[in-house]
């Protein structure tokens, strides 16, 4: 138990220290390259911080398809309730409504496509190939929609060198991934010692553990008022989880889940629709809405535990 607790503590420290510098590097590169922060957030930050989901789901799928599905679905739910809600508690989030609606609809379609393929309880290689094709189309659309404008806070500018920021971004990303793996490993050991079921672990402990880079990065970005990085991070992460990770599972580890999945699919799509609606209506997400998202996640956990 002591080793597991140590892993959890070290993982949290690594995530906290690395996330802030990672956000600075991403914001500065967005400014330098003339790219919108929503694109940097979706492609670099969102997909980069979703690497643990890919590793766990594709590799873990060889041992348990339920674990692979639970990790993808649970991470999608956590991103748009736990992570978004916590970010809004730190700072109200506002963004360009047109961009939010456009990228939000793309994210919702990706989540819905993955959910539709999983509705019968499994994924085939053909469905994996379709998800891979959808991922390629989504990447093209994100690049095409990039406005070429950047609203990086002046406090993040100053003198810097591109090679230095690239190195800082890569190193801090690796540190976050290592931290996430340590924390997830420790949490799994603790859950095993406490006798929690494997299905519950897949949808909660593993999903939360692999979503920690998104949580750390989103909170760091929210503290610095980098709203588009927060939004891009979460939308890109769910796109990556649903399409790229889903494609990896379908192509490399196709299978059928032993546990019922339809209830989880409904919750996953419902949370995505709720978050998308909140983001695309009104001028900003405020703390009361952040509390509502956190309450939705608490309700989801309660439903799983019953």
C-alpha positions in Angstrom: 0.0 0.0 0.0 2.8 2.4 0.8 4.4 2.0 -2.6 1.0 2.6 -4.3 0.5 5.8 -2.2 4.1 6.9 -3.2 3.3 6.4 -6.9 0.1 8.5 -6.5 2.0 11.3 -4.8 4.9 11.4 -7.3 2.5 11.3 -10.2 0.6 14.3 -8.9 3.7 16.3 -8.3 5.0 15.6 -11.9 1.7 16.5 -13.4 1.4 19.7 -11.5 5.0 20.9 -12.2 5.0 20.0 -15.9 1.5 21.2 -16.9 2.2 24.9 -16.4 5.3 25.0 -18.5 3.6 22.9 -21.2 0.8 25.4 -21.5 3.4 28.3 -21.9 5.2 26.4 -24.6 2.0 25.6 -26.5 0.7 29.2 -26.3 4.0 30.7 -27.4 4.3 28.3 -30.4 0.7 29.1 -31.4 1.7 32.8 -31.5 4.9 32.2 -33.4 3.4 29.9 -36.0 0.3 32.1 -36.6 -2.0 29.3 -35.6 -5.1 29.6 -33.5 -4.9 28.3 -30.0 -8.0 26.2 -30.5 -6.0 24.2 -33.2 -2.9 24.0 -31.0 -5.0 22.9 -28.1 -6.9 20.3 -30.1 -4.0 18.8 -32.0 -0.9 19.3 -29.9 -2.3 19.5 -26.3 -5.5 17.5 -26.7 -4.0 14.6 -28.7 -0.7 14.7 -26.8 -2.3 14.4 -23.4 -4.5 11.6 -24.7 -1.5 9.3 -25.3 -2.1 7.4 -22.0 -5.6 6.5 -23.2 -4.1 5.1 -26.4 -1.5 3.1 -24.6 -3.9 1.7 -22.0 -6.7 0.9 -24.4 -4.8 -0.6 -27.2 -2.4 -2.6 -25.0 -5.0 -3.2 -22.3 -7.5 -4.3 -25.0 -5.4 -7.5 -25.5 -6.2 -8.5 -21.9 -9.7 -7.0 -21.5 -11.8 -5.4 -24.1 -14.0 -4.1 -21.3 -11.0 -2.2 -19.9 -10.3 -0.7 -23.4 -13.9 0.4 -23.9 -14.2 1.6 -20.3 -11.0 3.7 -20.6 -12.2 5.5 -23.7 -15.8 6.1 -22.6 -14.8 6.9 -19.0 -12.1 9.4 -20.2 -14.6 11.1 -22.6 -17.1 11.5 -19.7 -14.4 12.7 -17.3 -13.0 15.2 -19.8 -16.3 17.1 -20.3 -17.6 16.9 -16.7 -14.7 16.5 -14.2 -12.0 18.3 -16.2 -14.1 21.0 -17.7 -16.0 21.6 -14.5 -12.8 21.9 -12.5 -11.3 24.3 -15.0 -14.4 26.6 -14.8 -14.2 26.6 -11.0 -10.6 28.0 -11.4 -11.6 30.6 -14.0 -14.7 31.4 -16.1 -14.2 30.2 -19.7 -15.2 32.2 -22.7 -14.5 31.6 -26.4 -15.6 32.5 -29.9 -19.1 31.1 -30.3 -18.7 30.2 -34.0 -15.5 28.2 -33.2 -17.1 26.5 -30.2 -20.1 25.4 -32.2 -18.1 24.2 -35.1 -15.5 22.2 -33.2 -18.1 21.2 -30.6 -20.3 19.6 -33.3 -17.3 17.8 -34.7 -16.4 16.4 -31.2 -20.0 15.4 -30.6 -20.2 13.6 -34.0 -16.9 11.7 -33.1 -18.3 10.6 -29.8 -21.6 9.6 -31.3 -19.9 7.6 -34.1 -17.8 5.6 -31.5 -20.9 5.1 -29.4 -22.9 3.9 -32.4 -20.2 1.3 -33.3 -20.1 0.1 -29.7 -23.9 -0.1 -29.3 -23.9 -3.8 -30.1 -21.2 -4.4 -27.5 -18.0 -4.6 -29.7 -15.8 -3.2 -32.3 -14.7 -4.9 -35.6 -11.7 -4.1 -37.8 -14.0 -2.6 -40.4 -15.4 -0.2 -37.8 -11.9 0.5 -36.6 -10.9 1.4 -40.2 -13.9 3.8 -40.5 -12.9 5.5 -37.2 -9.4 5.9 -38.6 -10.8 7.5 -41.7 -13.0 9.8 -39.6 -9.9 10.8 -37.6 -8.1 11.8 -40.8 -11.0 13.9 -42.0 -11.3 15.6 -38.6 -7.6 16.5 -38.6 -8.0 18.0 -42.0 -11.0 20.0 -41.0 -9.3 21.3 -37.8 -6.4 22.5 -39.9 -8.6 24.1 -42.5 -10.7 25.9 -39.9 -7.7 27.4 -38.1 -8.2 31.1 -38.3 -4.4 31.9 -38.3 -5.1 34.2 -35.4 -3.7 33.9 -31.9 -4.9 35.6 -28.7 -1.9 34.6 -26.5 -1.8 36.6 -23.3 1.0 39.2 -23.3 2.5 37.7 -20.1 3.3 34.5 -22.1 5.2 36.3 -24.8 8.6 38.1 -24.2 11.9 36.7 -25.5 11.9 33.0 -26.4 13.4 30.7 -28.9 11.4 28.2 -30.9 13.8 25.3 -30.4 13.7 25.9 -26.6 9.9 25.9 -26.6 9.7 22.8 -28.7 12.1 21.0 -26.3 10.2 22.4 -23.3 6.9 21.2 -24.7 8.2 17.7 -25.5 10.0 17.2 -22.2 7.0 18.4 -20.1 4.6 16.3 -22.1 6.8 13.2 -21.4 6.9 14.2 -17.7 3.1 14.5 -17.6 2.7 11.1 -19.3 5.1 9.5 -16.8 3.3 11.2 -13.9 -0.1 9.9 -15.2 1.2 6.4 -15.5 2.6 6.4 -12.0 -0.6 7.8 -10.6 -2.8 5.4 -12.5 -0.6 2.5 -11.4 -0.7 3.5 -7.8 -4.5 4.1 -7.9 -5.1 0.7 -9.5 -3.0 -1.0 -6.8 -5.0 0.8 -4.1 -8.3 -0.1 -5.8 -7.2 -3.7 -6.0 -6.3 -3.8 -2.3 -9.7 -2.3 -1.4 -11.5 -5.0 -3.5 -13.1 -2.7 -6.1 -14.5 -4.5 -9.2 -12.5 -4.5 -12.4 -15.4 -2.9 -14.4 -15.6 0.0 -11.9 -11.9 0.4 -12.1 -11.9 0.6 -15.9 -14.5 3.3 -16.0 -13.3 5.3 -13.1 -9.8 4.8 -11.8 -8.1 4.0 -15.1 -10.2 6.6 -17.0 -9.5 9.3 -14.4 -5.8 8.3 -14.3 -5.3 8.6 -18.0 -7.3 11.9 -18.0 -5.0 13.5 -15.5 -2.8 15.2 -18.2 -5.9 16.8 -19.6 -6.9 17.9 -16.1 -3.5 19.3 -15.2 -3.1 21.1 -18.5 -6.7 22.5 -18.6 -6.4 23.9 -15.0 -3.0 25.4 -15.8 -4.4 27.0 -19.0 -7.5 28.2 -17.1 -5.3 29.9 -14.5 -3.5 31.8 -17.3 -6.8 32.7 -19.0 -5.8 30.7 -22.1 -9.5 29.8 -22.8 -8.9 28.4 -26.3 -6.2 26.0 -25.0 -8.7 24.7 -22.4 -11.4 24.2 -25.0 -9.1 22.8 -27.6 -7.5 20.5 -25.1 -10.8 18.9 -24.2 -12.4 18.8 -27.6 -9.2 17.4 -29.2 -8.9 14.9 -26.4 -12.4 13.5 -27.0 -11.8 13.5 -30.7 -8.6 11.6 -30.3 -10.2 9.1 -27.7 -13.2 8.4 -29.9 -11.6 8.2 -33.3 -7.9 7.4 -33.0 -7.9 5.3 -29.8 -11.2 3.7 -30.9 -9.6 2.9 -34.3 -6.5 1.4 -32.6 -8.7 -0.9 -30.5 -10.8 -1.9 -33.5 -7.9 -2.5 -35.8 -5.5 -4.1 -33.4 -7.6 -5.4 -30.6 -11.2 -6.0 -31.9 -13.5 -7.8 -29.6 -16.8 -7.9 -27.6 -17.4 -6.5 -24.1 -18.6 -8.9 -21.4 -20.4 -6.2 -19.5 -23.4 -4.1 -20.7 -22.2 -1.0 -22.5 -25.4 0.9 -23.6 -25.9 2.7 -20.4 -22.4 4.1 -20.4 -22.7 5.0 -24.1 -25.9 7.0 -23.3 -24.1 8.8 -20.5 -21.1 9.5 -22.6 -23.1 11.1 -25.4 -25.3 12.9 -23.0 -22.4 14.5 -21.2 -20.8 15.5 -24.5 -24.1 17.1 -25.6 -24.5 18.9 -22.3 -21.0 20.3 -22.3 -21.3 21.3 -26.0 -24.6 23.1 -25.3 -23.1 25.0 -22.4 -20.0 26.0 -24.4 -21.9 27.2 -27.4 -24.6 29.2 -25.6 -24.1 32.4 -23.6 -21.0 34.5 -23.4 -19.0 32.2 -21.1 -19.0 29.2 -18.8 -19.3 30.4 -15.2 -18.6 28.7 -11.8 -22.2 27.7 -11.3 -22.1 25.7 -14.6 -18.8 24.2 -13.5 -20.4 23.0 -10.3 -23.2 21.5 -12.4 -20.7 19.6 -14.5 -18.9 18.3 -11.4 -22.3 17.3 -10.0 -23.1 15.4 -13.2 -19.8 13.5 -12.9 -20.6 12.8 -9.2 -24.0 11.5 -10.3 -22.3 9.3 -12.9 -20.0 7.8 -10.3 -22.9 7.2 -8.0 -24.8 5.4 -10.8 -21.8 3.2 -11.5 -21.4 2.3 -7.8 -25.1 1.3 -7.4 
